[in-house]
Amino acid sequence: MATLQDFSLIKTYVSQFQKDYDLVKPSKAFIYFCLDMILNLQQDEIEESITDKGADRGIDAIYIDENSSIAKIHIFNCKYAYEYDGIKKNFPSNEIDKITNIIGQILDKDSQLEKEVNPLLYEQIKNIWRIFETQNPEFTVYLCSNFEYNLTISEEGRFKREIGKYTNFTIKYYNMNDFVNFLTSKGRKKIDGQITAIDNNYFSKIDGDIRGLIANVEAEEFLKLVTNEFKSNSIIEDIFNDNIRIFLQYRSRINKAIKETALKEDNYKFFYFNNGITITCDKFSYENRRAPIVKLTNFQIVNGGQTINALHDAYLENKERVKDINILVRIYEITGDEISQRIAEFTNSQNPVKNRDIRANDFIQKKLGKELEAYGYYYERKKNYYKDKPKNKRLDSEKIGQILLTFYNNMPGDAKNKKKSIFEDNFETIFNADLTAEKVLLAYNLYEKIEKEKIKEEEKISTLGDEKEIEEKNFILYASYYILYLLKKLALSKNIKIERASQGKIIELYPEAVKLIKEMILKEKKENIKYMHSYFFKSNKLKKNIDDHFENVKI
């Protein structure tokens, strides 16, 4: 039962989003809150995803993730009650018809949508159509609210039947209790399952309050466990709640190497090259015989998410090849969260993956944090580490990495579209011994001014009535990193020093940078009749055009 305290907790967070991002309505802030909590997106990613405007047809946001072999499309419908008395209800059933109708039109590629929906939504729809040209993406529809209840049972059944007409669609519900649990970590979805061990290749061990089982398991058998018997092409995200790295969303060169090993002719060696999977659970049971079925109650994957993702990708590419692979699985029956957390920590401590959590203790980042402190800024090596400090004084390490990768490492495309590389392949390049607070603040302050200009332009665009004029101008929503890159290129071409003392002179070049991008967009539109802002700014073509433009300029 949702309490007044629960309502107040969510309202406090939504109010903070409203204040931090200068939003007029709490309902818009709630969309920010949902995208941040569920998908862990940065501010610019959220802003590019939001479609909440007139003629949104029940879709408040669409986030498209193309960072894996199969594109994932996240569709959000969010409802927010302003007062406590308004939460004691079910999610409104009329939203079902809105969502199913527009999904049907999207999948039918209905040309009328251009006239029926707002430009922000239509841009995302065009992006979905582009993806369909090469693959069948996975869709997740989220119904989010601060209400106490989801849809009624009958309406939930109707929604499931309607969405069930389409392949690769999943529905997820998040209500008041789910968000409270998100914030407090006081609970998570319980998942049961079972796997079969190979022949007699297993043994058990009991020590005090921990009971363990180690078994050799076929890779395909394990993938059945983590995909609910292959009922969808997606891995069940909730099984990673106790994993300290959230490997499910992690892609790296290590993942690629694991996948390549799985698809090789001699992939029987996979067992010997891989550390296997670690599972914790409330209880496991099996009969002591050949090839026992091991039943798991409330299980979690605490180590091996990288392996699971790589094997899953390999299985989608070549099922027959993956059938030859065996993996080592450790199962621990534990009695408390503390033990589970320690198992997660220790089994992950020897993993070679270098992500934000591990890099947070990097000495260069620590020194950078201390130096920025002297300038009055709080450098968040871990997300929301200084959440009690003013928003405008908090510097998120991931966002700073994106800005530095653009401004000093000349990689605006990777900064925008491959931000995970910041704490992987590009980490040493970005966070090196030459990095100073002055350098960080120069790039950050320029980016901050670019974002403020973007907000001004976005407000102007929202008042326009002409669809063509809106489409011409809304490129600014995607262009921040490329504008930042151009500011440096322009400054160098004009012999302006790249230093903090020149910040004012550099930002004065903003109109010229925007003009150049406009010219490049017009040129691209003439060459490509299928031009879309979102795709153009995701490709590397714009950077090439910028570099070509300055090729004959002495820098």
FENQUI-V496344 format. One record per pair of residues at least 12 apart in sequence whose C-alpha atoms are under 10 Angstrom apart, sorted by the first residue. I is the first residue (numbers start at 1). J is the second residue. If there is no record, write none. Layout:
BEGIN
i:j
I:J
I:J
END
This chain:
BEGIN
i:j
1:88
1:148
1:149
1:176
1:177
2:84
2:87
2:88
2:146
2:147
2:148
2:149
2:175
2:176
2:177
2:180
3:84
3:87
3:88
3:148
3:176
3:177
4:83
4:84
4:85
4:87
5:84
5:180
6:84
6:146
6:148
6:176
6:177
6:179
6:180
6:181
7:81
7:82
7:83
7:84
7:85
7:87
7:146
7:147
7:148
7:176
7:177
7:180
8:83
8:84
9:176
9:179
9:180
9:183
9:184
10:30
10:33
10:146
10:176
10:177
10:179
10:180
10:183
11:26
11:29
11:30
11:80
11:81
11:82
11:83
11:84
11:146
13:29
13:30
13:33
13:183
14:26
14:27
14:28
14:29
14:30
14:31
14:32
14:33
14:34
14:80
15:27
15:29
15:30
15:33
16:29
16:33
16:391
17:29
17:30
17:31
17:32
17:33
17:36
17:391
18:30
18:32
18:33
19:391
20:390
20:391
20:392
21:43
21:391
26:80
26:81
26:82
27:52
27:78
27:79
27:80
27:81
27:82
27:145
28:50
28:52
28:53
28:60
28:78
28:79
28:80
29:80
30:78
30:79
30:80
30:81
30:144
30:145
30:146
31:46
31:50
31:52
31:60
31:61
31:76
31:77
31:78
31:79
31:80
31:144
31:145
32:46
32:47
32:49
32:50
32:61
33:46
33:179
34:46
34:76
34:77
34:78
34:142
34:144
34:145
34:174
34:179
35:47
35:49
35:50
35:61
35:62
35:63
35:74
35:76
35:144
37:179
37:182
37:183
38:142
38:174
38:179
38:182
39:63
39:74
39:249
40:383
41:63
42:396
42:398
42:399
43:399
44:399
44:416
44:451
44:477
44:478
44:480
45:63
45:64
45:416
45:417
45:477
45:478
46:61
46:62
46:63
47:61
47:63
47:455
47:477
47:478
48:61
48:62
48:63
48:64
48:120
48:124
48:477
48:478
48:534
49:61
49:62
49:63
49:64
49:74
49:75
49:76
49:120
49:121
49:124
50:62
50:63
50:75
50:76
50:120
50:121
50:124
51:63
51:76
51:117
51:118
51:119
51:120
51:121
51:122
51:123
51:124
52:76
52:77
52:78
52:118
52:120
52:121
53:117
53:118
53:119
53:120
53:121
53:462
54:117
54:118
54:119
54:462
55:115
55:116
55:117
55:118
55:119
55:121
56:98
56:102
56:116
56:117
56:118
56:119
56:120
56:121
56:122
57:77
57:95
57:97
57:98
57:99
57:100
57:101
57:102
57:103
57:116
57:117
57:118
57:121
58:75
58:76
58:77
58:78
58:94
58:95
58:96
58:97
58:98
58:99
58:100
58:101
58:102
59:75
59:76
59:77
59:78
59:95
59:98
59:99
59:102
59:103
59:121
59:141
59:142
59:143
60:75
60:76
60:77
60:78
60:79
60:121
61:74
61:75
61:76
61:77
61:78
61:120
61:121
61:124
61:142
62:74
62:75
62:76
62:77
62:120
62:121
62:124
62:125
62:128
62:140
62:141
63:75
63:76
63:124
64:124
64:127
64:128
64:131
64:137
64:138
64:139
65:137
65:138
65:417
66:131
66:137
66:417
66:418
67:249
67:250
67:251
67:417
67:418
67:420
68:249
68:250
68:251
68:309
68:313
69:135
69:137
69:313
69:314
69:316
69:317
70:131
70:135
70:136
70:137
70:138
70:233
70:234
70:313
70:316
71:128
71:131
71:132
71:135
71:136
71:137
71:138
71:139
72:128
72:136
72:137
72:138
72:139
72:140
72:168
72:234
73:124
73:128
73:131
73:137
73:138
73:139
73:140
73:141
73:169
74:138
74:139
74:140
74:141
74:142
74:170
75:99
75:103
75:139
75:140
75:141
75:142
75:143
75:171
76:99
76:140
76:141
76:142
76:143
76:144
76:172
77:95
77:96
77:98
77:99
77:141
77:142
77:143
77:144
77:145
77:173
78:91
78:95
78:142
78:143
78:144
78:145
78:146
78:174
78:175
79:91
79:92
79:95
79:143
79:144
79:145
79:146
79:147
79:175
80:144
80:145
80:146
80:147
80:176
81:145
81:146
81:147
82:146
84:146
84:147
85:147
86:146
86:147
86:148
87:145
87:146
87:147
87:148
87:149
87:175
87:176
88:146
88:147
88:148
88:149
89:146
89:147
89:148
89:149
89:150
89:151
89:152
90:145
90:147
90:148
90:149
90:150
90:151
90:152
90:153
90:175
91:143
91:144
91:145
91:146
91:147
91:148
91:149
91:150
91:151
91:152
91:155
91:156
91:173
91:175
92:143
92:145
92:147
92:149
92:150
92:151
92:152
92:155
93:150
93:151
93:152
93:154
93:155
93:156
93:158
93:159
94:155
95:143
95:151
95:159
96:143
96:151
96:155
96:156
96:158
96:159
96:160
96:162
96:163
97:158
97:159
97:162
99:141
99:159
99:162
99:163
100:159
100:162
100:163
101:162
102:117
103:125
103:163
103:166
104:162
104:163
104:165
104:166
106:122
106:125
106:126
106:128
106:129
107:125
107:128
107:129
107:132
107:166
108:129
109:125
109:126
109:128
109:129
113:125
113:126
114:126
114:467
115:467
118:467
118:470
119:462
119:467
119:468
119:470
119:471
119:474
120:470
120:471
120:474
120:477
122:471
123:471
123:474
123:532
123:533
123:534
123:535
124:532
124:533
124:534
126:530
126:531
126:532
126:534
126:535
127:532
127:533
127:534
127:535
130:530
130:532
130:535
136:167
136:168
137:167
137:168
137:169
138:167
138:168
138:169
138:170
138:232
138:233
138:234
139:166
139:167
139:168
139:169
139:170
139:171
140:168
140:169
140:170
140:171
140:172
141:163
141:169
141:170
141:171
141:172
141:173
142:170
142:171
142:172
142:173
142:174
143:171
143:172
143:173
143:174
143:175
144:172
144:173
144:174
144:175
144:176
144:178
144:179
145:173
145:174
145:175
145:176
145:177
145:178
145:179
146:174
146:175
146:176
146:177
146:178
146:179
146:180
147:174
147:175
147:176
147:177
148:174
148:175
148:176
148:177
148:178
149:173
149:174
149:175
149:176
149:177
150:173
150:174
150:175
150:176
151:173
156:171
159:171
167:232
167:233
168:231
168:232
168:233
168:234
169:232
169:233
170:232
170:234
185:241
187:241
188:238
188:239
188:241
188:242
188:298
189:238
189:239
189:241
189:298
190:238
190:239
190:281
190:282
190:297
190:298
190:299
190:300
191:226
191:228
191:236
191:238
191:239
191:281
191:296
191:297
191:298
191:299
191:300
192:225
192:228
192:239
192:281
192:282
192:283
192:284
192:295
192:296
192:297
192:298
192:299
192:300
193:224
193:225
193:226
193:228
193:229
193:284
193:294
193:295
193:296
193:297
193:298
193:299
194:221
194:222
194:224
194:225
194:226
194:228
194:229
194:284
194:285
194:286
194:293
194:294
194:295
194:296
194:297
194:299
195:215
195:217
195:218
195:221
195:222
195:223
195:224
195:225
195:286
195:291
195:292
195:293
195:294
195:295
195:296
196:215
196:216
196:217
196:218
196:221
196:222
196:225
196:286
196:290
196:291
196:292
196:293
196:294
196:295
197:214
197:215
197:216
197:217
197:218
197:221
197:222
197:286
197:290
197:291
197:292
197:293
197:294
197:328
197:329
198:215
198:216
198:217
198:218
198:221
198:290
198:291
198:292
198:293
198:326
199:215
199:216
199:217
199:289
199:290
199:291
199:292
200:215
200:216
200:288
200:289
200:290
200:291
200:292
201:214
201:215
201:216
201:217
201:290
201:291
201:292
201:328
202:214
202:215
202:216
202:217
202:288
202:290
202:291
202:292
202:328
202:329
202:330
203:215
203:216
203:288
204:330
204:331
204:332
205:332
206:332
206:333
209:333
209:334
209:335
209:336
209:339
210:332
210:333
210:334
210:335
210:336
210:339
211:283
211:284
211:331
211:332
211:333
211:334
211:335
212:279
212:280
212:284
212:330
212:331
212:332
212:333
212:334
213:279
213:284
213:285
213:294
213:329
213:330
213:331
213:332
213:333
214:277
214:278
214:328
214:329
214:330
214:331
214:332
215:291
215:292
215:294
215:327
215:328
215:329
215:330
215:331
216:271
216:276
216:291
216:326
216:327
216:328
216:329
216:330
217:271
217:276
217:291
217:325
217:326
217:327
217:328
217:329
218:271
218:322
218:323
218:324
218:325
218:326
218:327
218:328
218:329
219:262
219:271
219:308
219:311
219:312
219:315
219:322
219:323
219:324
219:325
219:326
219:327
219:328
220:311
220:312
220:315
220:319
220:320
220:322
220:323
220:324
220:325
220:326
220:327
221:323
221:326
221:327
222:277
222:308
222:311
222:312
222:326
222:327
222:329
223:235
223:308
223:309
223:311
223:312
223:315
225:296
226:238
226:239
226:300
226:301
226:308
226:312
227:312
233:312
233:313
233:316
234:309
234:312
234:313
235:248
235:308
235:309
235:312
236:248
237:249
238:299
238:300
238:301
239:279
239:298
239:299
239:300
239:301
239:302
239:305
240:279
240:299
240:300
240:301
240:302
240:303
240:304
240:305
241:300
241:301
241:302
242:279
242:280
242:299
242:300
242:301
242:302
242:303
242:337
242:340
242:341
242:343
242:344
242:345
243:279
243:300
243:301
243:302
243:303
243:304
243:305
243:340
243:341
243:343
243:344
243:345
243:348
244:302
244:303
244:341
244:344
244:345
244:348
244:357
245:302
245:303
245:305
245:306
245:344
245:345
245:348
245:353
245:355
245:356
245:357
245:358
246:301
246:302
246:303
246:305
246:306
247:301
247:302
247:303
247:304
247:305
247:306
247:307
247:308
247:309
247:353
247:355
248:304
248:305
248:306
248:307
248:308
248:309
249:305
249:306
249:309
249:420
250:305
250:306
250:309
250:353
250:355
250:420
251:306
251:309
251:310
251:418
251:420
251:421
251:424
252:306
252:310
252:353
252:354
252:355
252:420
252:421
252:423
252:424
252:425
253:353
253:421
253:424
253:425
254:306
254:307
254:310
254:352
254:353
254:354
254:424
255:305
255:306
255:307
255:308
255:309
255:310
255:311
255:313
255:353
256:306
256:309
256:310
256:311
256:313
256:314
257:310
258:270
258:273
258:274
258:306
258:307
258:308
258:309
258:310
258:311
258:314
259:306
259:307
259:308
259:309
259:310
259:311
259:312
259:313
259:314
259:315
259:317
259:322
260:310
260:311
260:314
261:273
261:274
261:310
261:311
261:314
262:307
262:310
262:311
262:313
262:314
262:315
262:318
262:321
262:322
262:323
262:324
262:325
263:311
263:314
263:315
263:317
263:318
263:319
263:320
263:321
263:322
263:324
263:325
264:321
264:322
265:321
265:324
266:321
266:324
266:325
267:321
267:322
267:323
267:324
267:325
267:326
268:321
268:322
268:323
268:324
268:325
268:326
268:327
269:324
269:325
269:326
270:324
270:325
270:326
270:327
271:325
271:326
271:327
271:328
272:326
272:327
272:328
273:327
274:304
274:307
274:327
274:328
275:303
275:304
275:307
275:327
275:328
275:329
275:347
275:350
275:351
276:303
276:304
276:305
276:307
276:308
276:326
276:327
276:328
276:329
276:330
277:301
277:302
277:303
277:304
277:305
277:306
277:307
277:308
277:327
277:328
277:329
277:330
277:331
277:347
278:300
278:301
278:302
278:303
278:304
278:305
278:328
278:329
278:330
278:331
278:332
278:343
278:344
278:347
278:348
279:296
279:299
279:300
279:301
279:302
279:303
279:304
279:329
279:330
279:331
279:332
279:333
279:340
279:343
279:344
280:296
280:297
280:298
280:299
280:300
280:301
280:302
280:303
280:330
280:331
280:332
280:333
280:334
280:335
280:339
280:340
280:341
280:343
280:344
281:296
281:297
281:298
281:299
281:300
281:301
281:331
281:332
281:333
281:334
281:335
281:336
281:340
282:296
282:297
282:298
282:299
282:300
282:332
282:333
282:334
282:335
282:336
283:295
283:296
283:297
283:298
283:299
283:331
283:332
283:333
283:334
283:335
284:296
284:297
284:298
284:299
284:331
284:332
284:333
284:334
285:297
285:333
294:331
296:331
296:333
297:333
298:333
299:331
299:332
299:333
300:331
300:332
300:340
300:344
301:331
301:344
302:340
302:341
302:342
302:343
302:344
302:345
302:346
302:347
302:348
303:330
303:343
303:344
303:345
303:346
303:347
303:348
303:349
303:351
304:329
304:347
304:348
304:351
306:351
306:353
307:327
311:325
353:423
353:424
354:423
354:424
354:425
354:427
355:420
355:421
355:422
355:423
355:424
355:425
355:427
356:381
356:382
356:383
356:397
356:398
356:420
356:422
356:423
356:424
356:427
357:381
357:382
357:383
357:423
358:381
358:382
358:423
359:381
359:382
359:423
359:424
359:427
360:380
360:381
360:382
360:383
360:397
360:423
361:381
361:382
362:381
362:431
363:431
363:433
364:428
364:431
364:432
364:433
364:434
364:435
364:436
365:379
365:380
365:381
365:397
365:431
365:432
365:433
365:435
366:379
366:380
366:381
367:433
367:435
367:436
367:437
368:381
368:431
368:433
368:435
368:436
368:437
368:440
369:381
369:395
369:397
369:436
369:437
370:437
371:436
371:437
371:438
372:395
372:436
372:437
372:438
372:440
372:441
373:393
373:437
374:437
375:393
375:437
375:438
375:441
376:393
376:394
377:389
377:390
377:392
377:393
377:394
377:395
377:437
377:441
378:390
378:391
378:392
378:393
378:394
378:395
378:396
379:393
379:394
379:395
379:396
379:397
379:400
380:394
380:395
380:396
380:397
380:398
380:399
380:400
381:395
381:396
381:397
381:398
382:396
382:397
382:398
383:395
383:396
383:397
383:398
384:396
392:448
395:440
395:441
395:444
397:422
397:423
398:415
398:419
398:420
398:422
398:423
399:415
399:419
399:422
399:444
400:415
400:422
400:430
400:440
400:441
400:443
400:444
400:447
401:415
401:419
401:420
401:421
401:422
401:423
401:426
401:427
401:430
401:431
401:440
402:414
402:415
402:416
402:417
402:418
402:419
402:420
402:421
402:422
402:430
402:444
402:481
403:415
403:416
403:430
403:440
403:443
403:444
403:446
403:447
403:480
403:481
403:484
403:485
404:422
404:429
404:430
404:431
404:435
404:439
404:440
404:442
404:443
404:444
405:419
405:421
405:422
405:426
405:427
405:429
405:430
405:431
405:481
405:485
406:430
406:443
406:481
406:482
406:483
406:484
406:485
406:486
406:488
407:439
407:440
407:442
407:443
407:444
407:446
407:447
407:481
407:482
407:483
407:484
407:485
407:486
407:487
407:488
407:489
407:498
408:429
408:430
408:435
408:439
408:440
408:443
408:485
408:488
408:498
409:426
409:429
409:430
409:485
410:482
410:484
410:485
410:486
410:488
410:489
410:543
410:547
411:481
411:482
411:485
411:540
411:543
412:479
412:480
412:481
412:482
412:483
412:484
412:485
412:486
412:537
412:538
412:540
412:542
412:543
413:481
413:482
413:485
413:537
413:538
413:539
413:540
413:541
413:542
413:543
414:426
414:481
414:538
414:539
414:540
415:481
415:482
416:478
416:479
416:480
416:481
416:482
416:537
416:538
417:537
417:538
417:539
418:538
438:499
438:500
438:501
439:498
439:499
439:500
440:500
441:499
441:500
441:503
442:498
442:499
442:500
442:501
442:502
442:503
442:504
442:506
443:484
443:485
443:488
443:498
443:499
443:500
443:503
444:484
445:500
445:503
445:507
446:483
446:484
446:487
446:488
446:500
446:503
446:504
446:506
446:507
446:510
447:480
447:481
447:483
447:484
447:485
447:487
447:507
448:480
448:484
449:480
449:484
449:507
449:510
450:476
450:479
450:480
450:481
450:483
450:484
450:507
450:510
451:476
451:477
451:479
451:480
451:481
453:476
453:480
453:510
454:474
454:475
454:476
454:477
454:478
454:479
454:480
455:476
455:477
457:473
457:474
457:476
457:477
458:470
458:473
458:474
458:475
458:476
458:477
460:473
461:473
461:474
462:474
471:532
471:533
472:518
472:521
472:522
472:533
473:518
474:533
475:514
475:517
475:518
475:521
475:532
475:533
475:534
475:536
475:537
476:514
476:517
476:518
476:533
477:533
477:534
478:533
478:534
478:535
478:536
478:537
478:538
479:514
479:517
479:533
479:534
479:536
479:537
480:514
480:537
481:537
482:513
482:514
482:517
482:537
482:542
482:543
482:546
483:509
483:510
483:511
483:512
483:513
483:514
483:516
483:517
484:506
484:507
484:510
484:513
485:513
485:543
485:546
486:509
486:510
486:512
486:513
486:514
486:516
486:517
486:543
486:546
486:547
486:550
487:505
487:506
487:507
487:508
487:509
487:510
487:511
487:512
487:513
487:514
488:506
488:507
488:509
488:513
489:506
489:513
489:546
489:547
489:549
489:550
489:553
489:555
490:506
490:509
490:510
490:512
490:513
490:550
490:553
490:555
491:503
491:505
491:506
491:507
491:508
491:509
491:555
492:506
492:553
492:554
492:555
493:550
493:552
493:553
493:554
493:555
494:506
494:553
494:554
494:555
495:554
495:555
516:546
516:549
517:542
517:545
517:546
520:541
520:542
520:545
520:546
520:549
521:533
521:536
521:537
521:542
524:536
524:541
524:542
524:545
END
